[in-house]
């Protein structure tokens, strides 16, 4: 049973990760989209991640915490600890790993002789890994429907995200082929996170609520620290907010109907 759960986590996160390739395809063919379109799509990705964190990870995490205790106070504390630990883990990794965001510039440790393209790849990888882990955790809990909804939602949000990454690289002077290739390859880190997430929570039911909420915390940090700031630029923040609203309700609907 454990092997099949890990396999589902791998396949689900792999398919979700391939959404970046699908999203980057228009950039390969047509070049960079307009500023408003790019911002709406980034906002959509943030909205999907936000809804997935709440409906597919935090709420199931609260339910799963009954395995540990029937006390609502203890269950709430478990969820709080999971969310904060997940956010702290991503923050620490960002401080240690040299990387560069398209808008805010370089972050983390000293970049030394690492080329700028690799700094971008590291940044996007740090972004995608928690998404794959969330899908893996969704399957690892044994709830196939929840894992399927998460995989579909993350895959959908990876489409506009892939386009946004490719478009940002085009704006910095990289070729269409290079932009498409980087966006596609960074999505392939998600199966690694998927296998890790599914493996950890399949070891023991006690780890499930912590795994679900840890994954939620990592995604919440990425949303607030990376995606939303990217949408609040060049006077088009309102379009990003529209995208967030649409992405949120779309993922909520998917979770309610498939999860």
N, C-alpha and C positions, 0 to 999 in steps of 0.2 A: 504493500500500500504506500509506504514511504517513497519508494522509487517512482511510482506512478505520479505521486503528488509533485515530486521534484521535477519530473519530466514535463508535467503540465505547466509548472512555473516557468520552466525554460522555454517551452514552445510559446506560451502566452506572452512572455516578455519579449521574445524574439520577434513575434508578429507585431507587437506594439512598437518595438524599436524600428521596424521597417517603415513605419509611418513617416519617419524623417526623410527617407528616400523619396517617398511619394510626394511629400510636400515640397521637396527641393527640386523636383522635376520641372515645374514651370519656370523656375529661375534658370535652369539649364537651357530650356527652349526659348523663352521669351526675354530673359534678363530680369532686372530688378523691378518689382511691383511698385506702385505708388506708395507714398509715405502713409496715407490714410489706410490703405488696404493692409499694409505691413503692421501698422499699429493695432488695427482691429483684430488681426489674426493672432498677434502676441497676446492681446487681452483675452481672446477666446481661449488660448492655451492656459492662461492663468485661471480663468473661470472654471475650466474643466478640472484642473488640479485642485482648486479650492473645494469644489463639490465632492470630488473623489476623496479628499482628505476627511471631510465631514461624514458623508453618507456611506462610504465604502470602507473607511478605516476607523475613525473615532467612535462612531455609534456601534459598529460591530465589536470594537475593542471594549466598550462599556459592557456590552452583553457578555462577551467572553470572560470578563473579569469575575463573573459569578463563579467560575471554576475555582478562583482563589478565595473569595469571600462573598457572603450574602449582604454584607454591610455596604450601604450606598456610599458612605464616607470613604471607606477603604477602596472601593471600586473607583471612585472619582480620583483619589490620590494616585492609584496605579496609572490611570489614564494621564493625569497631569505629569507624572514622572516620565512616562513614555514619550509624550510630546516634547517636553523640555529636553530630555536626553537626546532625542533625534535632532532637534534644532541645534543643540550644543555640539553634537558630533559633526554636523555639516559646517558649523562656524569654525571649529578647530581645524578641520581639513582645509578649509579655505585659507586659514592663516598659515598653514604649513606648506601647501602646494602652490608653487608659482603659477599664476594664470593671468589672463587678461580678458576683460569684458569689452564688448564692442563700444559701449558708451562710456562707462566709468573708468576704463583704462586698467592698468596693471594692479594686481593685488597679490597678497600672500608673500611667500619667502622671496629672497633675492633671485632675480631671473637669470643672472649669470650669462652663459652663452646660448641659452635656449632661444631659438628663433621665434618670431612673433606668431607664425602660423601654429606652432606647437603650443604656445601659450593659449591661443584661442581654443585649440582642440582640448586641452586640459580643462579649461573653463566649462566647455559644453559637456564634457564627460562627467565632471562633478555635478552638473545639472541633471543629466540623464540617469545616472546611477540610482538615485533614490526612486525614480519612477519605476525602473525595472524591479527594484526591491519591493516596492508596494504591490506590484502585480504578483510577484512570487509569494509574498506573505498572504495575499488574498487566496491563492490556491493552497498554500501550506496549511491553512486552517481547516481544510477539508470541505469548505463551502465552494463547490465548483462554480455555482451561479455567481457568487460574489467575485471570484477570480476572473470569470468570463466578462463580467461587467467592467471590472477594473481594466482588464487588458484592452477591451474595446474602447473605453473612455480614454485611456492613456494613448492608445494608437491614434485615435481621432485628434487629440491635442498635439500629438507629434507632427501631424501634417502641417498645420500653420507654423509650428515651431521650426520645422525643417526649412520651410520657405523663408522664415524670418532670418534664420542663421545664414542661409545661402545669400539672401539679399544683403545682409550686413557685410558679408565678405566681398560681394560685388562692389559695394559702395567704397570699400577700402582698396579697390584696385585688383583684386584677385580675378582670375579668369572664371568663366562660367563652369568649366569642367572641374576646376579646383574647388570652387564653392560647392558644387553638387557633391563631389567626392567626400569632402570633409563633413558636410551635413549628414551624408549617408553613413559614413563610418562611425560617427559619434553615437548614432542610434544603436549600434551593435554592442555597446557596453551594457545595454539594458538586460540582455540575457544573463550576464554575469551577476548583476544585482538580483535578477529573478531567481537564479539557482541558490544564491546565498539566503535570500529571504525565505524561500520555501524550505530549505534545509533546516534553518534555525528553528522555525516555529513547528516543524513536523517532529522535532525531537521530543517535545513535551507540550501538552496542552497548556501548562502553566505559562509557557513563554508566548502563547498566542496573543493575549491582550497587550503585552509589552511590545511584541513585534508589530502589531497593527498600529499602535499609537506612535511607536518610534518612527515608522515609515511616514505617518501623517506629519510628525514634527519636522522631518527632513524636507517634505514637500512644502509645508507652510513657510519654512525658512527661505527656500528657493523662490517661492511666489513673491514674498515681501522684499527680499534682498536683491533679487535679480530681475524678475520679469516685469513687475509693476513699475519699477524705476525706468525700465526701457521704454515703457509706453508713455511716460510723462516727460516728453521732450518735444521740442519744435512746435509747441502750441497745439498739439493734436491729442491731448490727454483725454478729451471727451470721447474720441473714437475708441481709445483703449478701454474706457469704462463700458461702452456699448458692447465691445467684444467680451469683457468679463461677464457681464450680465447674461449674454447669449450662451457663452460657454458653461456658466454655472447651471442654468436651467436645463441645458442639453444633457449634461452629465447627471443631474438629479433625475431627469426623466429616464435615462438609460438605467440608472441604478434601481429605480422603483419598478421598472418593467422587466429587467433582466436579473437583478440581484436578489 
